[in-house]
């Protein structure tokens, strides 16, 4: 009985310490090589391991995509799971095992890259540069 109480006490002490710090990185005012946006931001929650992208197309870009896809919205957001690897932040693989893409971030850097892998051949290309980066550390 004493062992069970000790395990419960240790669990209650250790669990809050695990969630004390969470880091959120907001990358905003991001340009793009081929599209124009009124708003283009990435929010990286390193505690929950999710990336949220919020964007609003400029009218010309919106009309370009709307011509071929009626489901395109002028403003949108999406969420992707992320993970940390060798000091880099990557979204989970999108695609098939032979061909997939990932968005790649580096802490403290303004550039955003897309990593493309085709039959184990890897390519990394810069897709955006953000003018503003804010890092928040939450404590609970």
DRENDO-1510 file (C-alpha; in Angstrom, 1 decimal, always signed):
<recs>
REC; n; res; u; v; w
REC; 1; UNK; +0.0; +0.0; +0.0 .
REC; 2; UNK; +2.9; +2.4; +0.8 .
REC; 3; UNK; +4.4; +1.7; -2.6 .
REC; 4; UNK; +1.2; +2.6; -4.4 .
REC; 5; UNK; +1.0; +5.9; -2.4 .
REC; 6; UNK; +4.6; +6.6; -3.2 .
REC; 7; UNK; +4.1; +6.0; -6.9 .
REC; 8; UNK; +1.0; +8.2; -7.0 .
REC; 9; UNK; +2.8; +10.9; -5.1 .
REC; 10; UNK; +5.8; +10.8; -7.5 .
REC; 11; UNK; +3.4; +10.8; -10.5 .
REC; 12; UNK; +1.6; +13.9; -9.2 .
REC; 13; UNK; +4.9; +15.7; -8.6 .
REC; 14; UNK; +6.5; +14.8; -11.9 .
REC; 15; UNK; +3.5; +15.3; -14.2 .
REC; 16; UNK; +3.2; +19.1; -13.6 .
REC; 17; UNK; +7.0; +19.6; -14.1 .
REC; 18; UNK; +6.7; +17.9; -17.5 .
REC; 19; UNK; +4.2; +20.6; -18.7 .
REC; 20; UNK; +5.7; +23.6; -17.2 .
REC; 21; UNK; +7.2; +25.1; -20.3 .
REC; 22; UNK; +5.7; +25.3; -23.8 .
REC; 23; UNK; +7.2; +27.2; -26.7 .
REC; 24; UNK; +5.1; +28.9; -29.4 .
REC; 25; UNK; +6.8; +30.5; -32.4 .
REC; 26; UNK; +4.8; +32.8; -34.6 .
REC; 27; UNK; +6.3; +33.6; -38.0 .
REC; 28; UNK; +4.3; +36.3; -39.8 .
REC; 29; UNK; +4.4; +38.6; -42.8 .
REC; 30; UNK; +5.9; +35.8; -44.8 .
REC; 31; UNK; +6.4; +36.4; -48.5 .
REC; 32; UNK; +6.1; +33.7; -51.2 .
REC; 33; UNK; +7.9; +33.2; -54.5 .
REC; 34; UNK; +4.8; +32.6; -56.6 .
REC; 35; UNK; +1.7; +33.9; -54.6 .
REC; 36; UNK; +0.7; +37.2; -53.1 .
REC; 37; UNK; -1.0; +37.3; -49.7 .
REC; 38; UNK; -2.6; +39.9; -47.5 .
REC; 39; UNK; -1.8; +37.6; -44.6 .
REC; 40; UNK; +0.6; +34.6; -44.4 .
REC; 41; UNK; +1.6; +33.3; -41.0 .
REC; 42; UNK; +2.8; +30.1; -39.4 .
REC; 43; UNK; +2.3; +29.2; -35.8 .
REC; 44; UNK; +4.5; +26.5; -34.4 .
REC; 45; UNK; +3.4; +25.0; -31.0 .
REC; 46; UNK; +6.3; +23.0; -29.9 .
REC; 47; UNK; +4.5; +21.6; -26.9 .
REC; 48; UNK; +1.5; +20.2; -28.8 .
REC; 49; UNK; +3.7; +19.5; -31.8 .
REC; 50; UNK; +1.3; +21.2; -34.3 .
REC; 51; UNK; +1.8; +23.9; -37.0 .
REC; 52; UNK; -1.1; +26.2; -37.9 .
REC; 53; UNK; -0.9; +28.1; -41.1 .
REC; 54; UNK; -3.2; +31.1; -41.6 .
REC; 55; UNK; -3.4; +32.9; -44.9 .
REC; 56; UNK; -5.4; +35.3; -47.0 .
REC; 57; UNK; -4.8; +35.6; -50.7 .
REC; 58; UNK; -4.6; +38.9; -52.5 .
REC; 59; UNK; -7.4; +39.2; -55.1 .
REC; 60; UNK; -5.2; +38.4; -58.2 .
REC; 61; UNK; -3.8; +35.2; -56.6 .
REC; 62; UNK; -7.2; +34.2; -55.4 .
REC; 63; UNK; -8.7; +34.6; -58.9 .
REC; 64; UNK; -5.8; +32.6; -60.4 .
REC; 65; UNK; -6.5; +29.5; -58.3 .
REC; 66; UNK; -10.3; +30.0; -58.4 .
REC; 67; UNK; -10.2; +29.5; -62.2 .
REC; 68; UNK; -9.2; +25.9; -61.9 .
REC; 69; UNK; -10.6; +25.0; -58.4 .
REC; 70; UNK; -13.9; +26.3; -57.2 .
REC; 71; UNK; -13.3; +25.0; -53.7 .
REC; 72; UNK; -10.4; +27.6; -53.2 .
REC; 73; UNK; -11.2; +30.1; -50.4 .
REC; 74; UNK; -9.8; +33.6; -50.2 .
REC; 75; UNK; -8.8; +33.0; -46.6 .
REC; 76; UNK; -8.0; +29.7; -45.0 .
REC; 77; UNK; -6.0; +27.9; -42.3 .
REC; 78; UNK; -4.8; +24.4; -41.9 .
REC; 79; UNK; -3.1; +22.4; -39.2 .
REC; 80; UNK; -0.3; +19.9; -39.6 .
REC; 81; UNK; +1.5; +17.7; -37.0 .
REC; 82; UNK; +5.2; +18.5; -36.6 .
REC; 83; UNK; +8.2; +16.9; -35.1 .
REC; 84; UNK; +11.8; +17.9; -34.2 .
REC; 85; UNK; +14.8; +16.3; -35.8 .
REC; 86; UNK; +18.4; +17.4; -35.6 .
REC; 87; UNK; +17.4; +20.9; -34.5 .
REC; 88; UNK; +15.0; +21.3; -37.3 .
REC; 89; UNK; +11.2; +21.4; -37.2 .
REC; 90; UNK; +9.4; +19.4; -39.9 .
REC; 91; UNK; +5.8; +18.7; -40.8 .
REC; 92; UNK; +4.8; +15.1; -41.1 .
REC; 93; UNK; +5.3; +13.6; -44.6 .
REC; 94; UNK; +2.6; +14.5; -47.0 .
REC; 95; UNK; +2.3; +12.1; -50.0 .
REC; 96; UNK; +3.3; +8.6; -50.7 .
REC; 97; UNK; +6.4; +6.6; -49.5 .
REC; 98; UNK; +8.1; +7.1; -52.9 .
REC; 99; UNK; +7.2; +10.8; -53.2 .
REC; 100; UNK; +6.4; +13.1; -50.4 .
REC; 101; UNK; +6.8; +16.7; -49.2 .
REC; 102; UNK; +7.4; +18.4; -45.9 .
REC; 103; UNK; +7.6; +22.0; -44.7 .
REC; 104; UNK; +10.9; +22.6; -42.9 .
REC; 105; UNK; +11.7; +25.3; -40.3 .
REC; 106; UNK; +14.8; +26.1; -38.3 .
REC; 107; UNK; +14.5; +27.7; -34.9 .
REC; 108; UNK; +15.4; +31.4; -35.0 .
REC; 109; UNK; +15.6; +31.5; -38.8 .
REC; 110; UNK; +13.2; +33.5; -41.0 .
REC; 111; UNK; +13.3; +31.2; -44.0 .
REC; 112; UNK; +10.8; +28.4; -44.6 .
REC; 113; UNK; +11.7; +25.5; -46.9 .
REC; 114; UNK; +9.9; +22.7; -48.6 .
REC; 115; UNK; +11.6; +19.4; -48.6 .
REC; 116; UNK; +10.7; +17.1; -51.5 .
REC; 117; UNK; +11.7; +13.4; -51.6 .
REC; 118; UNK; +11.3; +11.3; -54.8 .
REC; 119; UNK; +12.6; +7.7; -54.6 .
REC; 120; UNK; +15.0; +8.6; -51.8 .
REC; 121; UNK; +16.4; +11.6; -53.7 .
REC; 122; UNK; +16.0; +14.7; -51.5 .
REC; 123; UNK; +15.6; +18.3; -52.6 .
REC; 124; UNK; +15.2; +21.4; -50.3 .
REC; 125; UNK; +14.0; +24.7; -51.7 .
REC; 126; UNK; +13.3; +28.0; -49.9 .
REC; 127; UNK; +9.6; +28.9; -50.3 .
REC; 128; UNK; +9.2; +31.9; -48.0 .
REC; 129; UNK; +11.0; +34.4; -45.8 .
REC; 130; UNK; +9.1; +35.9; -42.8 .
REC; 131; UNK; +9.7; +39.5; -41.8 .
REC; 132; UNK; +8.6; +38.9; -38.2 .
REC; 133; UNK; +9.3; +36.1; -35.7 .
REC; 134; UNK; +7.9; +36.1; -32.2 .
REC; 135; UNK; +8.7; +33.4; -29.6 .
REC; 136; UNK; +6.6; +32.9; -26.6 .
REC; 137; UNK; +7.3; +30.6; -23.6 .
REC; 138; UNK; +4.2; +29.7; -21.6 .
REC; 139; UNK; +4.3; +28.5; -18.1 .
REC; 140; UNK; +1.5; +26.6; -16.5 .
</recs>
